[in-house]
Amino acid sequence: MRKLAVPVIACLLALTGLYLLRQPPADGGVAVPASAAAVRNVIFINGDGMAAAHREAGRLFLAGPDGSLAMDRFPYSGQLTTSPADPASVVTDSAAGASAWATGRRTYNGAVSVDTRGRSLPTLGAQAKRAGRATGLVTTAQVTDATPAAFFATAVDRKAQDDIARQYLEVSKPDVILGGGEDWWLPAGTPGAHPDRPSADPSEASLGRQGDLVARARDDGYRYVSTAGGLAAADGGRLLGLFANEEMFQQNGDVYEPPVDLATMTRKALGILAADPDGFFLLVEEEAVDEFAHANNGRRVLQAMGELDRAVEVAQSFAAAHPGTLVVVTGDHETGGLAVVDGDAFPVKGTKLRFGMRWITTGHTAQDVPVSAYGPLADRFTGKHPNTYVHEVLAPILTR
């Protein structure tokens, strides 16, 4: 047989090695591509309810026609579809959308990382912890709301937020938990740092059924903080911060004044998680984009987009200073059927122009959502993919 030239043999060996690295392992686990080793940390950022029009409205308002949001300056971008596996709807909710990211499986609306028969699925947050990484979640929603829950818990119904909190402590054990939702960590009739039935929303009150989970968290070594000052003073180790009874803003009003902003929580979480020599996974979520889009409140959506983009800047700056950090920014679904049109409601920064925001629904739609990425493996997020593709990219990184 004719001998192959040495360069040809070398190429064949290299290709064979890559092929073998991408094959499913014998134990049925996740195949690990060679390039996954380049990623040490993953920061996954969800603008809840955010699609292309929300980003464009935010760009015009915050940066002007010749400017760009931080998330728009990421070098790679693509699109994700958002269809659930729900017999009653082609439009996803946040629970099914986040479950697709966290498990790689489509499921029904209201499901938290369970399949369509209600069986629990492995989640990326829990898997990252088992693989030795530090983990954390930061959100302006309840820390037990649909998106963070999908990465760190399972439930047949997203409403079981007290049990989701219990699972954080007993099962997935994130190192950093920052956001709202203290009501779900305390038994009914036992107010915590945030008084029951505040004047801003008298319906808010402690309502858990799993005992005093704040006390249990302290017993497990978490430092508990409930104010901006307490967060600033926290200097490492396990951290639980609950800064409101429910969301960190009044979702049914025209007020967006979170007691701690998303960028500050993100910066604190990164400072703690970065101490782990094995790397980390951090979920970051701005909930207010979705909530105010449900209300068709363009002014507050623009404010929330600004807060989200500031958190993106924090993540991108961290990644620039820490090679091996992958940052991904996307939305779980579109809310409001938003279109950006000529109008006089909102100024275009740096110009005399103005624009309007037009809505077709107060619910979700089936529009695709943009995804942008920065860092090693960011190029994997080009093209159009189902939302389960997020899991396809991240699972080999976080489970190795």
RODO-2510 file (C-alpha; in nm, 4 decimals, decimal comma):
residues 400
     n   res          X          Y          Z
     1     m     0,0000     0,0000     0,0000
     2     r     0,1235     0,3486    -0,0848
     3     k     0,2614     0,5297     0,2213
     4     l     0,0836     0,8447     0,3307
     5     a     0,2872     1,1607     0,3674
     6     v     0,3695     1,2547     0,7259
     7     p     0,1541     1,5730     0,7211
     8     v    -0,1469     1,3728     0,6002
     9     i    -0,0999     1,1167     0,8772
    10     a    -0,0732     1,3949     1,1342
    11     c    -0,3968     1,5509     1,0094
    12     l    -0,5781     1,2192     1,0235
    13     l    -0,4573     1,1569     1,3780
    14     a    -0,5665     1,5024     1,4874
    15     l    -0,9102     1,4603     1,3327
    16     t    -0,9445     1,1195     1,4928
    17     g    -0,8580     1,2666     1,8308
    18     l    -1,1185     1,5380     1,7938
    19     y    -1,3752     1,2797     1,6830
    20     l    -1,3072     1,0635     1,9853
    21     l    -1,3270     1,3617     2,2177
    22     r    -1,6720     1,4408     2,0823
    23     q    -1,8111     1,0882     2,1125
    24     p    -2,0620     1,0084     2,3878
    25     p    -1,8678     0,8586     2,6796
    26     a    -1,9212     0,4944     2,7615
    27     d    -2,1153     0,5799     3,0771
    28     g    -2,3736     0,7771     2,8821
    29     g    -2,2565     1,1156     3,0164
    30     v    -2,2070     1,4370     2,8226
    31     a    -1,9493     1,4358     2,5431
    32     v    -1,6744     1,6895     2,6087
    33     p    -1,5267     1,8706     2,3069
    34     a    -1,1592     1,9541     2,3378
    35     s    -1,2340     2,3271     2,3259
    36     a    -1,4470     2,3079     2,6406
    37     a    -1,1263     2,2985     2,8427
    38     a    -1,0675     2,6618     2,7407
    39     v    -1,3669     2,7730     2,9497
    40     r    -1,3152     2,8023     3,3244
    41     n    -1,6091     3,0258     3,4155
    42     v    -1,9573     3,0735     3,2665
    43     i    -2,1773     3,3805     3,3224
    44     f    -2,5245     3,3315     3,1759
    45     i    -2,7414     3,6449     3,1646
    46     n    -3,1161     3,6477     3,1058
    47     g    -3,3080     3,9598     3,0162
    48     d    -3,6447     3,8097     3,1017
    49     g    -3,8929     3,8845     2,8223
    50     m    -3,6256     4,0543     2,6093
    51     a    -3,6164     4,0128     2,2322
    52     a    -3,4787     4,2185     1,9431
    53     a    -3,7161     4,5156     1,9734
    54     h    -3,6446     4,5588     2,3456
    55     r    -3,2744     4,5678     2,2681
    56     e    -3,3220     4,8189     1,9857
    57     a    -3,5411     5,0449     2,1981
    58     g    -3,2798     5,0289     2,4724
    59     r    -3,0017     5,1100     2,2249
    60     l    -3,1792     5,4156     2,0851
    61     f    -3,2685     5,5483     2,4295
    62     l    -2,9436     5,4702     2,6103
    63     a    -2,6787     5,4949     2,3371
    64     g    -2,8285     5,6702     2,0334
    65     p    -2,8406     5,5741     1,6656
    66     d    -2,4616     5,5507     1,6348
    67     g    -2,4104     5,3841     1,9703
    68     s    -2,4525     5,0343     2,1050
    69     l    -2,5412     4,8536     2,4230
    70     a    -2,2692     4,6542     2,5937
    71     m    -2,4477     4,3336     2,4945
    72     d    -2,4523     4,4469     2,1304
    73     r    -2,0729     4,4830     2,1302
    74     f    -2,0194     4,1154     2,1964
    75     p    -1,8361     3,9616     1,8987
    76     y    -2,0763     3,6747     1,8289
    77     s    -2,4533     3,6648     1,8026
    78     g    -2,7369     3,4489     1,6785
    79     q    -3,1013     3,3625     1,7382
    80     l    -3,2873     3,1140     1,9555
    81     t    -3,6374     2,9783     1,9054
    82     t    -3,8460     2,9390     2,2207
    83     s    -4,1191     2,6805     2,1551
    84     p    -4,2199     2,4736     2,4602
    85     a    -4,3460     2,1152     2,4562
    86     d    -4,6856     2,2189     2,5843
    87     p    -5,0047     2,0551     2,4522
    88     a    -5,1972     2,3799     2,4997
    89     s    -4,9593     2,6456     2,3680
    90     v    -4,6863     2,7236     2,1158
    91     v    -4,5750     3,0179     2,3312
    92     t    -4,3399     2,9504     2,6210
    93     d    -4,3414     3,0835     2,9737
    94     s    -4,0260     3,1538     3,1734
    95     a    -4,0256     2,8157     3,3467
    96     a    -4,0318     2,6083     3,0294
    97     g    -3,7894     2,8472     2,8583
    98     a    -3,5314     2,8318     3,1372
    99     s    -3,5786     2,4560     3,1733
   100     a    -3,4777     2,4158     2,8080
   101     w    -3,1534     2,5992     2,8822
   102     a    -3,0854     2,4156     3,2057
   103     t    -3,1687     2,0601     3,0932
   104     g    -3,1623     2,0502     2,7133
   105     r    -3,5217     1,9260     2,7108
   106     r    -3,8368     2,1099     2,6083
   107     t    -4,1224     2,0826     2,8556
   108     y    -4,4644     2,2249     2,9433
   109     n    -4,5337     2,5756     3,0689
   110     g    -4,5029     2,5996     3,4451
   111     a    -4,2575     2,3099     3,4656
   112     v    -3,9251     2,3607     3,6406
   113     s    -3,6673     2,1228     3,4924
   114     v    -3,8978     1,8220     3,4743
   115     d    -3,9931     1,6409     3,1556
   116     t    -4,3422     1,6363     3,0086
   117     r    -4,4343     1,3508     3,2437
   118     g    -4,3175     1,5424     3,5505
   119     r    -3,9943     1,3470     3,6020
   120     s    -3,6974     1,5433     3,7365
   121     l    -3,4109     1,6171     3,4982
   122     p    -3,0455     1,6974     3,5772
   123     t    -2,9876     2,0729     3,5875
   124     l    -2,6775     2,2662     3,4850
   125     g    -2,6441     2,4470     3,8172
   126     a    -2,6510     2,1276     4,0206
   127     q    -2,4229     1,9507     3,7739
   128     a    -2,1693     2,2326     3,7841
   129     k    -2,1608     2,2069     4,1625
   130     r    -2,1083     1,8310     4,1483
   131     a    -1,8241     1,8864     3,9017
   132     g    -1,6479     2,0992     4,1622
   133     r    -1,7348     2,4504     4,0443
   134     a    -1,8659     2,7312     4,2594
   135     t    -2,2183     2,8327     4,1618
   136     g    -2,4416     3,1310     4,2107
   137     l    -2,7585     3,3093     4,1045
   138     v    -2,8461     3,6775     4,0961
   139     t    -3,1905     3,8105     4,0040
   140     t    -3,4228     4,1044     4,0606
   141     a    -3,7093     3,8522     4,0848
   142     q    -3,7589     3,6119     4,3735
   143     v    -3,4487     3,3933     4,3929
   144     t    -3,6885     3,0980     4,3676
   145     d    -3,8686     3,2293     4,0586
   146     a    -3,8820     3,0287     3,7364
   147     t    -3,5471     3,1135     3,5758
   148     p    -3,3106     3,0637     3,8690
   149     a    -3,5181     2,7687     3,9876
   150     a    -3,4727     2,5873     3,6571
   151     f    -3,0941     2,5849     3,6978
   152     f    -3,0899     2,4738     4,0608
   153     a    -3,4127     2,2818     4,1370
   154     t    -3,6967     2,0774     3,9898
   155     a    -4,0733     2,1112     4,0349
   156     v    -4,3851     2,0072     3,8479
   157     d    -4,5241     2,3553     3,9196
   158     r    -4,3200     2,6757     3,9352
   159     k    -4,5447     2,8023     4,2156
   160     a    -4,3744     2,5699     4,4674
   161     q    -4,1187     2,8348     4,5547
   162     d    -4,0767     2,7318     4,9178
   163     d    -3,9809     2,3797     4,8108
   164     i    -3,7452     2,5267     4,5500
   165     a    -3,5746     2,7203     4,8317
   166     r    -3,5458     2,3982     5,0308
   167     q    -3,3818     2,2277     4,7340
   168     y    -3,1247     2,5054     4,7113
   169     l    -3,0138     2,4264     5,0649
   170     e    -3,0439     2,0491     5,0562
   171     v    -2,9658     1,9526     4,6960
   172     s    -2,7984     2,2015     4,4609
   173     k    -2,6344     2,4262     4,7253
   174     p    -2,5444     2,7394     4,5270
   175     d    -2,2662     2,9347     4,6967
   176     v    -2,4245     3,2738     4,6264
   177     i    -2,8010     3,3463     4,6213
   178     l    -2,8972     3,7126     4,5716
   179     g    -3,2352     3,8652     4,4895
   180     g    -3,5866     3,8962     4,6287
   181     g    -3,8423     3,6557     4,7698
   182     e    -3,7872     3,6361     5,1457
   183     d    -4,1571     3,5449     5,1830
   184     w    -4,0828     3,1950     5,0534
   185     w    -3,8037     3,1279     5,3033
   186     l    -4,0128     3,1848     5,6182
   187     p    -4,3302     3,0231     5,7568
   188     a    -4,6604     3,2073     5,7337
   189     g    -4,6951     3,4502     6,0236
   190     t    -4,3177     3,4833     6,0664
   191     p    -4,2027     3,8062     5,9016
   192     g    -3,8317     3,8437     5,8481
   193     a    -3,6146     4,1415     5,7659
   194     h    -3,8918     4,2737     5,5405
   195     p    -4,2255     4,3402     5,7173
   196     d    -4,5366     4,1534     5,6126
   197     r    -4,8063     4,3467     5,4270
   198     p    -4,6071     4,6585     5,3401
   199     s    -4,7998     4,9644     5,2276
   200     a    -4,6616     4,9333     4,8744
   201     d    -4,8265     4,5908     4,8430
   202     p    -5,0348     4,4632     5,1365
   203     s    -5,0636     4,1200     4,9720
   204     e    -4,6977     4,0418     5,0467
   205     a    -4,6368     3,8271     5,3541
   206     s    -4,4352     3,5233     5,4577
   207     l    -4,6019     3,2070     5,3307
   208     g    -4,3504     2,9214     5,3284
   209     r    -4,4317     2,5676     5,4402
   210     q    -4,0789     2,4344     5,4817
   211     g    -3,9889     2,5865     5,8184
   212     d    -3,7458     2,8717     5,8751
   213     l    -3,5148     2,8313     5,5776
   214     v    -3,3223     3,1479     5,6589
   215     a    -3,2217     2,9949     5,9926
   216     r    -3,1397     2,6682     5,8185
   217     a    -2,9229     2,8560     5,5681
   218     r    -2,7328     3,0190     5,8532
   219     d    -2,6823     2,6768     6,0118
   220     d    -2,5443     2,5566     5,6790
   221     g    -2,2827     2,8308     5,6773
   222     y    -2,4513     3,1013     5,4706
   223     r    -2,4170     3,4628     5,5721
   224     y    -2,7619     3,6207     5,5484
   225     v    -2,7975     3,9832     5,4364
   226     s    -3,1079     4,1847     5,3572
   227     t    -2,9814     4,5360     5,2812
   228     a    -2,7387     4,7076     5,0464
   229     g    -2,5111     4,7774     5,3419
   230     g    -2,5138     4,4151     5,4480
   231     l    -2,4247     4,3079     5,0968
   232     a    -2,1382     4,5549     5,0757
   233     a    -1,9962     4,4223     5,4029
   234     a    -2,0075     4,0566     5,2961
   235     d    -1,6533     3,9488     5,2230
   236     g    -1,6635     3,5918     5,0993
   237     g    -1,7944     3,2478     5,1765
   238     r    -2,1505     3,1310     5,1243
   239     l    -2,3920     3,4198     5,0869
   240     l    -2,7725     3,4449     5,0923
   241     g    -2,9133     3,7896     5,0233
   242     l    -3,2897     3,8492     5,0126
   243     f    -3,3667     4,2166     4,9599
   244     a    -3,7462     4,2163     4,9293
   245     n    -4,0550     4,0143     5,0194
   246     e    -4,1154     3,9245     4,6542
   247     e    -3,9641     4,0875     4,3428
   248     m    -3,7201     4,3695     4,4060
   249     f    -3,9690     4,6168     4,2568
   250     q    -4,3455     4,6602     4,2485
   251     q    -4,4502     4,4681     3,9411
   252     n    -4,8010     4,6139     3,9275
   253     g    -4,6967     4,9748     3,9742
   254     d    -4,4929     5,2377     3,7956
   255     v    -4,1928     5,2119     4,0253
   256     y    -3,8572     5,0479     3,9598
   257     e    -3,6311     5,1201     4,2555
   258     p    -3,4632     4,7938     4,3604
   259     p    -3,2906     4,8276     4,6987
   260     v    -2,9775     4,6806     4,5400
   261     d    -2,9198     4,7097     4,1674
   262     l    -2,8404     4,4134     3,9437
   263     a    -2,4891     4,5325     3,8568
   264     t    -2,3954     4,5589     4,2256
   265     m    -2,5258     4,2104     4,3012
   266     t    -2,3446     4,0732     3,9961
   267     r    -2,0166     4,2357     4,0988
   268     k    -2,0431     4,0962     4,4507
   269     a    -2,1256     3,7459     4,3252
   270     l    -1,8316     3,7475     4,0854
   271     g    -1,5955     3,8588     4,3585
   272     i    -1,6973     3,5653     4,5767
   273     l    -1,7201     3,2971     4,3091
   274     a    -1,3899     3,3908     4,1452
   275     a    -1,2059     3,2672     4,4549
   276     d    -1,2803     2,9063     4,3584
   277     p    -0,9758     2,7627     4,1762
   278     d    -1,2003     2,5242     3,9826
   279     g    -1,4061     2,8008     3,8211
   280     f    -1,7719     2,8886     3,8522
   281     f    -2,1166     2,9137     3,6973
   282     l    -2,3233     3,2278     3,7599
   283     l    -2,6796     3,2954     3,6470
   284     v    -2,7795     3,6636     3,6250
   285     e    -3,1370     3,7777     3,5541
   286     e    -3,3116     4,1119     3,5112
   287     e    -3,6784     4,0381     3,5714
   288     a    -3,8161     4,3891     3,5259
   289     v    -3,7915     4,3847     3,1440
   290     d    -4,0573     4,1153     3,1416
   291     e    -4,2760     4,2520     3,4178
   292     f    -4,3005     4,6023     3,2728
   293     a    -4,3445     4,4675     2,9204
   294     h    -4,6460     4,2760     3,0539
   295     a    -4,7789     4,6148     3,1616
   296     n    -4,6809     4,7710     2,8263
   297     n    -4,4843     5,0251     3,0289
   298     g    -4,2194     5,1425     2,7847
   299     r    -4,0560     5,3909     3,0196
   300     r    -3,9844     5,1266     3,2834
   301     v    -3,8781     4,8696     3,0231
   302     l    -3,6133     5,1173     2,9063
   303     q    -3,5010     5,1710     3,2637
   304     a    -3,4766     4,7961     3,3183
   305     m    -3,2798     4,7571     2,9952
   306     g    -3,0311     5,0095     3,1289
   307     e    -2,9946     4,8180     3,4546
   308     l    -2,9504     4,4931     3,2644
   309     d    -2,6846     4,6401     3,0370
   310     r    -2,4908     4,7730     3,3340
   311     a    -2,4776     4,4180     3,4704
   312     v    -2,3625     4,2980     3,1282
   313     e    -2,0810     4,5534     3,1431
   314     v    -1,9755     4,4168     3,4820
   315     a    -1,9703     4,0625     3,3431
   316     q    -1,7823     4,1611     3,0276
   317     s    -1,5215     4,3551     3,2259
   318     f    -1,4698     4,0545     3,4513
   319     a    -1,4324     3,8278     3,1489
   320     a    -1,1804     4,0620     2,9867
   321     a    -0,9694     4,0485     3,3027
   322     h    -1,0140     3,6732     3,3516
   323     p    -0,9401     3,4779     3,0323
   324     g    -1,1369     3,1571     3,0184
   325     t    -1,4678     3,3248     3,1039
   326     l    -1,7622     3,2775     2,8680
   327     v    -2,0453     3,5330     2,8911
   328     v    -2,3807     3,4645     2,7219
   329     v    -2,6682     3,7146     2,7078
   330     t    -3,0166     3,6263     2,5830
   331     g    -3,3854     3,6286     2,6750
   332     d    -3,6127     3,3406     2,7711
   333     h    -3,8975     3,4652     2,5477
   334     e    -4,0450     3,7850     2,4060
   335     t    -4,3028     3,9801     2,6058
   336     g    -4,5519     4,2297     2,4684
   337     g    -4,5172     4,1858     2,0927
   338     l    -4,3103     4,5031     2,0944
   339     a    -4,2359     4,7139     1,7863
   340     v    -4,0177     5,0251     1,7745
   341     v    -4,1844     5,2936     1,5606
   342     d    -4,1658     5,6627     1,4849
   343     g    -4,3311     5,8574     1,7624
   344     d    -4,2819     6,1220     2,0257
   345     a    -4,2752     5,9188     2,3481
   346     f    -3,9023     5,8652     2,3978
   347     p    -3,5927     6,0640     2,2981
   348     v    -3,3189     5,9111     2,0846
   349     k    -3,0021     5,9889     2,2778
   350     g    -2,7833     6,2585     2,1281
   351     t    -3,0370     6,3655     1,8661
   352     k    -3,3606     6,5600     1,8286
   353     l    -3,5354     6,2443     1,7136
   354     r    -3,7959     6,0562     1,9125
   355     f    -3,9478     5,7093     1,8893
   356     g    -4,2471     5,5148     2,0110
   357     m    -4,2993     5,1654     2,1544
   358     r    -4,6073     4,9806     2,0292
   359     w    -4,7436     4,6627     2,1895
   360     i    -4,9798     4,3968     2,0563
   361     t    -5,0298     4,1957     2,3772
   362     t    -4,9751     4,1981     2,7507
   363     g    -4,8558     3,8378     2,7288
   364     h    -4,5677     3,6499     2,5736
   365     t    -4,5156     3,5830     2,2019
   366     a    -4,3362     3,3140     2,0034
   367     q    -4,0777     3,5489     1,8528
   368     d    -3,7159     3,4388     1,8334
   369     v    -3,4790     3,5966     2,0837
   370     p    -3,1265     3,7237     2,0133
   371     v    -2,8287     3,5650     2,1848
   372     s    -2,4871     3,7313     2,2171
   373     a    -2,1651     3,5802     2,3487
   374     y    -1,8153     3,6844     2,4545
   375     g    -1,5123     3,4717     2,5398
   376     p    -1,3970     3,1185     2,4582
   377     l    -1,6556     2,9137     2,2638
   378     a    -1,8588     3,2300     2,2007
   379     d    -1,8554     3,1506     1,8291
   380     r    -2,0802     2,8529     1,9019
   381     f    -2,3682     3,0976     1,9437
   382     t    -2,3846     3,2057     1,5819
   383     g    -2,6711     3,0971     1,3576
   384     k    -3,0274     3,0054     1,4511
   385     h    -3,0920     2,7301     1,7055
   386     p    -3,3614     2,6042     1,9440
   387     n    -3,3273     2,7281     2,3010
   388     t    -3,2138     2,3782     2,4048
   389     y    -2,8928     2,4563     2,2146
   390     v    -2,7753     2,6603     2,5153
   391     h    -2,7549     2,3359     2,7090
   392     e    -2,5743     2,1680     2,4194
   393     v    -2,2984     2,4277     2,4414
   394     l    -2,2782     2,4720     2,8187
   395     a    -2,3222     2,1155     2,9450
   396     p    -1,9838     1,9884     2,8196
   397     i    -1,8183     2,2838     2,9929
   398     l    -1,9961     2,2711     3,3256
   399     t    -2,0148     1,8957     3,3784
   400     r    -1,6531     1,8017     3,3097
***
